[in-house]
Amino acid sequence: MRIAIIYSPKHRKLESTAKKLGKTLESGGHHIEYLPISKTDRPPNIGRYDFVYVGSVAEGTFGGKVPTAVTEYLKQCRGLQSVKSATFMIKRFMGNTKGLKRLMGVLENMGSQVIDFQTIGTESDAETLGKRLRR
């Protein structure tokens, strides 16, 4: 399967989590492409992937907000309506569930079918998320 992992490279823990997730998926025989969130002239075409993972951190006092850069990037992506997806967030003290729901809502509003989600606190959490993907 061709899989894209979208994440913000501004956050080191999020980047290392995305890489760990990618390694787990590659060991399962999948082809991985990392799409760090950045300002681009040309929005990426996500429709060429079979599956997309979107990783984020939660913002705000209670951790229920998705960073604007993430939502703006996803809105620029073409082809999300034809791709299944999963979301992950770096675990915080508060706001994990609310943040994940909002991130899933952004993807669902773009037409993607979110089939998995997880908060990630350790590398083993990233491995678990990657191992749940079925061919």
Contact map, one row per residue, 1 for C-alpha under 8 A:
111000000000000000000000000011100000000000000000111000000000000000000000000000000000000000000000000000000000000000000000000000000000001
111100000000000000000000000001111000000000000001111000000000000000000000000000000000000000000000000000000000000000000000000000000000000
111110000000000000000000000001111000000000000000111110000000000000000000000000000000000000000000000000000000000000000000000000000000000
011111000000000000000000000000011110000000000100101110000000000000000000000000000000000000000000000000000000000000000000000000000000000
001111100000000001000100000000011111000000000000000111100000000000000000000000000000000000000000000000000000000000000000000000000000000
000111110000000000000000000000000111100000000000000111100000000000000000000000000000000000000000000000000000000000000000000000000000000
000011111000011001000000000000000111100000000000000001110000000000000100000000000000000000000000000000000000000000000000000000000000000
000001111110011000000000000000000001110000000000000000110000000000000100000000000000000000000000000000000000000000000000000000000000000
000000111111011000000000000000000001100000000000000000000000000000000000000000000000000000000000000000000000000000000000000000000000000
000000011111001000000000000000000000000000000000000000000000000000000000000000000000000000000000000000000000000000000000000000000000000
000000011111111000000000000000000000000000000000000000000000000000000000000000000000000000000000000000000000000000000000000000000000000
000000001111111100000000000000000000000000000000000000000000000000000000000000000000000000000000000000000000000000000000000000000000000
000000000011111110000000000000000000000000000000000000000000000000000000000000000000000001000000000000000000000000000000000000000000000
000000111011111111000000000000000000000000000000000000111000000000000000000000000000000011000000000000000000000000000000000000000000000
000000111111111111100000000000000000000000000000000000000000000000000000000000000000000000000000000000000000000000000000000000000000000
000000000001111111110000000000000000000000000000000000000000000000000000000000000000000000000000000000000000000000000000000000000000000
000000000000111111111000000000000000000000000000000000000000000000000000000000000000000000000000000000000000000000000001001001000000000
000010100000011111111100000000000000000000000000000000100000000000000000000000000000000000000000000000000000000000000000000001000000000
000000000000001111111110000000000000000000000000000000000000000000000000000000000000000000000000000000000000000000000000000000000000000
000000000000000111111111000000000000000000000000000000000000000000000000000000000000000000000000000000000000000000000000001001100000000
000000000000000011111111100000000000000000000000000000000000000000000000000000000000000000000000000000000000000000000000000001101100000
000010000000000001111111110000010000000000000000000000000000000000000000000000000000000000000000000000000000000000000000000000000100000
000000000000000000111111111000000000000000000000000000000000000000000000000000000000000000000000000000000000000000000000000000000000000
000000000000000000011111111100000000000000000000000000000000000000000000000000000000000000000000000000000000000000000000000000100110000
000000000000000000001111111111110000000000000000000000000000000000000000000000000000000000000000000000000000000000000000000000000110000
000000000000000000000111111111110000000000000000000000000000000000000000000000000000000000000000000000000000000000000000000000000000000
000000000000000000000011111111000000000000000000000000000000000000000000000000000000000000000000000000000000000000000000000000000000000
000000000000000000000001111111000000000000000000000000000000000000000000000000000000000000000000000000000000000000000000000000000010000
100000000000000000000000111111100000000000000000000000000000000000000000000000000000000000000000000000000000000000000000000000000000000
111000000000000000000000111111110000000000000000000000000000000000000000000000000000000000000000000000000000000000000000000000000000000
111000000000000000000000110011111000000000000000000000000000000000000000000000000000000000000000000000000000000000000000000000000000000
011110000000000000000100110001111100000000000000000000000000000000000000000000000000000000000000000000000000000000000000000000000000000
011110000000000000000000000000111110000000000000000000000000000000000000000000000000000000000000000000000000000000000000000000000000000
000111100000000000000000000000011111000000000000000000000000000000000000000000000000000000000000000000000000000000000000000000000000000
000111100000000000000000000000001111100000000000000000000000000000000000000000000000000000000000000000000000000000000000000000000000000
000011111000000000000000000000000111110000000000000000000000000000000000000000000000000000000000000000000000000000000000000000000000000
000001111000000000000000000000000011111000000000000000000000000000001100100000000000000000000000000000000000000000000000000000000000000
000000010000000000000000000000000001111100000000000000000000000000000000100000000000000000000000000000000000000000000000000000000000000
000000000000000000000000000000000000111110000000000000000000000000000000100000000000000000000000000000000000000000000000000000000000000
000000000000000000000000000000000000011111100000000000000000000000000000000000000000000000000000000000000000000000000000000000000000000
000000000000000000000000000000000000001111100000000000000000000000000000000000000000000000000000000000000000000000000000000000000000000
000000000000000000000000000000000000000111110000000000000000000000000000000000000000000000000000000000000000000000000000000000000000000
000000000000000000000000000000000000000111111000000000000000000000000000100111000000000000000000000000000000000000000000000000000000000
000000000000000000000000000000000000000001111100000000000000000000000000000111000000000000000000000000000000000000000000000000000000000
000000000000000000000000000000000000000000111111000000000000000000000000000011100000000000000000000000000000000000000000000000000000000
000100000000000000000000000000000000000000011111100100000000000000000000000011110010000000000000000000000000000000000000000000000000000
000000000000000000000000000000000000000000001111110000000000000000000000000001111110000000000000000000000000000000000000000000000000000
010000000000000000000000000000000000000000001111110000000000000000000000000000100000000000000000000000000000000000000000000000000000000
111100000000000000000000000000000000000000000111111100000000000000000000000000000010000000000000000000000000000000000000000000000000000
111000000000000000000000000000000000000000000011111100000000000000000000000000000011000000000000000000000000000000000000000000000000000
111100000000000000000000000000000000000000000000111110000000000000000000000000000011100000000000000000000000000000000000000000000000000
001111000000000000000000000000000000000000000100111111000000000000000000000000000011110000000000000000000000000000000000000000000000000
001111000000000000000000000000000000000000000000001111100000000000000000000000000000111100000000000000000000000000000000000000000000000
000011100000000000000000000000000000000000000000000111110000000000000000000000000000111100000000000000000000000000000000000000000000000
000011110000010001000000000000000000000000000000000011111000000000000000000000000000001111000000000000000000000000000000000000000000000
000000110000010000000000000000000000000000000000000001111100000001100100000000000000000111000000000000000000000000000000000000000000000
000000000000010000000000000000000000000000000000000000111110000001100000000000000000000011000000000000000000000000000000000000000000000
000000000000000000000000000000000000000000000000000000011111001111100000000000000000000011010011001000000000000000000000000000000000000
000000000000000000000000000000000000000000000000000000001111111111100000000000000000000000000000000000000000000000000000000000000000000
000000000000000000000000000000000000000000000000000000000111111110000000000000000000000000000000000000000000000000000000000000000000000
000000000000000000000000000000000000000000000000000000000011111100000000000000000000000000000000000000000000000000000000000000000000000
000000000000000000000000000000000000000000000000000000000011111100000000000000000000000000000110000000000000000000000000000000000000000
000000000000000000000000000000000000000000000000000000000111111110000000000000000000000000010111011000000000000000000000000000000000000
000000000000000000000000000000000000000000000000000000000111111111000000000000000000000000000011111101000000000000000000000000000000000
000000000000000000000000000000000000000000000000000000000111001111100000000000000000000000000000011001000000000000000000000000000000000
000000000000000000000000000000000000000000000000000000011110000111110110000000000000000000000000001001100000000000000000000000000000000
000000000000000000000000000000000000000000000000000000011110000011111110000000000000000000000000000000000000000000000000000000000000000
000000000000000000000000000000000000000000000000000000000000000001111111000000000000000000000000000000000000000000000000000000000000000
000000000000000000000000000000000000100000000000000000000000000000111111100000000000000000000000000000000000000000000000000000000000000
000000110000000000000000000000000000100000000000000000010000000001111111110000000000000000000000000000000000000000000000000000000000000
000000000000000000000000000000000000000000000000000000000000000001111111111000000000000000000000000000000100000000000000000000000000000
000000000000000000000000000000000000000000000000000000000000000000011111111100000000000000000000000000000000000000000000000000000000000
000000000000000000000000000000000000111000100000000000000000000000001111111110000000000000000000000000000000000000000000000000000000000
000000000000000000000000000000000000000000000000000000000000000000000111111110000000000000000000000000000110000000000000000000000000000
000000000000000000000000000000000000000000000000000000000000000000000011111110000000000000000000000000000000010000000000000000000000000
000000000000000000000000000000000000000000110000000000000000000000000001111111000000000000000000000000000000000000000000000000000000000
000000000000000000000000000000000000000000111100000000000000000000000000111111110000000000000000000000000000000000000000000000000000000
000000000000000000000000000000000000000000111110000000000000000000000000000111110000000000000000000000000000000000000000000000000000000
000000000000000000000000000000000000000000001111000000000000000000000000000011111110000000000000000000000000000000000000000000000000000
000000000000000000000000000000000000000000000110000000000000000000000000000011111110000000000000000000000010011100000000000000000000000
000000000000000000000000000000000000000000000010000000000000000000000000000000111110000000000000000000000000011110000000000000000000000
000000000000000000000000000000000000000000000010000000000000000000000000000000111111000000000000000000000000001100000000000000000000000
000000000000000000000000000000000000000000000110111100000000000000000000000000111111100000000000000000000000000110000000000000000000000
000000000000000000000000000000000000000000000000011100000000000000000000000000000111110000000000000000000000000111100000000000000000000
000000000000000000000000000000000000000000000000001111000000000000000000000000000011111000000000000000000000000111110000000000000000000
000000000000000000000000000000000000000000000000000111000000000000000000000000000001111100000000000000010000000001111000000000000000000
000000000000000000000000000000000000000000000000000011100000000000000000000000000000111110000000000100110000000001011100000000000000000
000000000000000000000000000000000000000000000000000011110000000000000000000000000000011111000000000100000000000000001111000000000000000
000000000000010000000000000000000000000000000000000000111100000000000000000000000000001111100001001100000000000000000111000000000000000
000000000000110000000000000000000000000000000000000000111100000000000000000000000000000111110000000000000000000000000011100000000000000
000000000000000000000000000000000000000000000000000000000000000000000000000000000000000011111001000000000000000000000011100000000000000
000000000000000000000000000000000000000000000000000000000100001000000000000000000000000001111111000000000000000000000000000000000000000
000000000000000000000000000000000000000000000000000000000000000000000000000000000000000000111111000000000000000000000000000000000000000
000000000000000000000000000000000000000000000000000000000000011000000000000000000000000000011111000000000000000000000000000000000000000
000000000000000000000000000000000000000000000000000000000100011100000000000000000000000000011111111000000000000000000000000000000000000
000000000000000000000000000000000000000000000000000000000100001100000000000000000000000010111111111100000000000000000010000000000000000
000000000000000000000000000000000000000000000000000000000000000100000000000000000000000000000011111110000000000000000000000000000000000
000000000000000000000000000000000000000000000000000000000000001110000000000000000000000000000011111111000000000000000000000000000000000
000000000000000000000000000000000000000000000000000000000100001111000000000000000000000010000011111111100000000000000000000000000000000
000000000000000000000000000000000000000000000000000000000000000100000000000000000000001110000001111111110000000000001110000000000000000
000000000000000000000000000000000000000000000000000000000000000000000000000000000000000000000000111111111000000000000000000000000000000
000000000000000000000000000000000000000000000000000000000000000111000000000000000000000000000000011111111100000000000000000000000000000
000000000000000000000000000000000000000000000000000000000000000001000000000000000000001000000000001111111110000000000000000000000000000
000000000000000000000000000000000000000000000000000000000000000000000000000000000000011000000000000111111111000001000000000000000000000
000000000000000000000000000000000000000000000000000000000000000000000000000000000000000000000000000011111111100000000000000000000000000
000000000000000000000000000000000000000000000000000000000000000000000010010000000000000000000000000001111111110000000000000000000000000
000000000000000000000000000000000000000000000000000000000000000000000000010000010000000000000000000000111111111111000000000000000000000
000000000000000000000000000000000000000000000000000000000000000000000000000000000000000000000000000000011111111111000000000000000000000
000000000000000000000000000000000000000000000000000000000000000000000000000000000000000000000000000000001111111100000000000000000000000
000000000000000000000000000000000000000000000000000000000000000000000000001000011000000000000000000000000111111100000000000000000000000
000000000000000000000000000000000000000000000000000000000000000000000000000000011100000000000000000000000011111110000000000000000000000
000000000000000000000000000000000000000000000000000000000000000000000000000000011111100000000000000000000011111111000000000000000000000
000000000000000000000000000000000000000000000000000000000000000000000000000000001011100000000000000000000011001111100000000000000000000
000000000000000000000000000000000000000000000000000000000000000000000000000000000001111000000000000000010011000111111000000000000000000
000000000000000000000000000000000000000000000000000000000000000000000000000000000001110000000000000000000000000011111000000000000000000
000000000000000000000000000000000000000000000000000000000000000000000000000000000000111000000000000000000000000001111100000000000000000
000000000000000000000000000000000000000000000000000000000000000000000000000000000000011100000000000100000000000001111110000000001000000
000000000000000000000000000000000000000000000000000000000000000000000000000000000000001110000000000100000000000000011111000000001000000
000000000000000000000000000000000000000000000000000000000000000000000000000000000000000111100001000100000000000000001111100010000000000
000000000000000010000000000000000000000000000000000000000000000000000000000000000000000111100000000000000000000000000111111011000000000
000000000000000000000000000000000000000000000000000000000000000000000000000000000000000001100000000000000000000000000011111010000000000
000000000000000000000000000000000000000000000000000000000000000000000000000000000000000000000000000000000000000000000001111111000000000
000000000000000010010000000000000000000000000000000000000000000000000000000000000000000000000000000000000000000000000001111111100000000
000000000000000000000000000000000000000000000000000000000000000000000000000000000000000000000000000000000000000000000000011111110000000
000000000000000000000000000000000000000000000000000000000000000000000000000000000000000000000000000000000000000000000011111111111000000
000000000000000011011000000000000000000000000000000000000000000000000000000000000000000000000000000000000000000000000001011111111100000
000000000000000000011001000000000000000000000000000000000000000000000000000000000000000000000000000000000000000000000000001111111110000
000000000000000000000000000000000000000000000000000000000000000000000000000000000000000000000000000000000000000000000000000111111111000
000000000000000000001000000000000000000000000000000000000000000000000000000000000000000000000000000000000000000000001100000011111111100
000000000000000000001101100000000000000000000000000000000000000000000000000000000000000000000000000000000000000000000000000001111111100
000000000000000000000001100100000000000000000000000000000000000000000000000000000000000000000000000000000000000000000000000000111111110
000000000000000000000000000000000000000000000000000000000000000000000000000000000000000000000000000000000000000000000000000000011111110
000000000000000000000000000000000000000000000000000000000000000000000000000000000000000000000000000000000000000000000000000000001111111
000000000000000000000000000000000000000000000000000000000000000000000000000000000000000000000000000000000000000000000000000000000011111
100000000000000000000000000000000000000000000000000000000000000000000000000000000000000000000000000000000000000000000000000000000000111
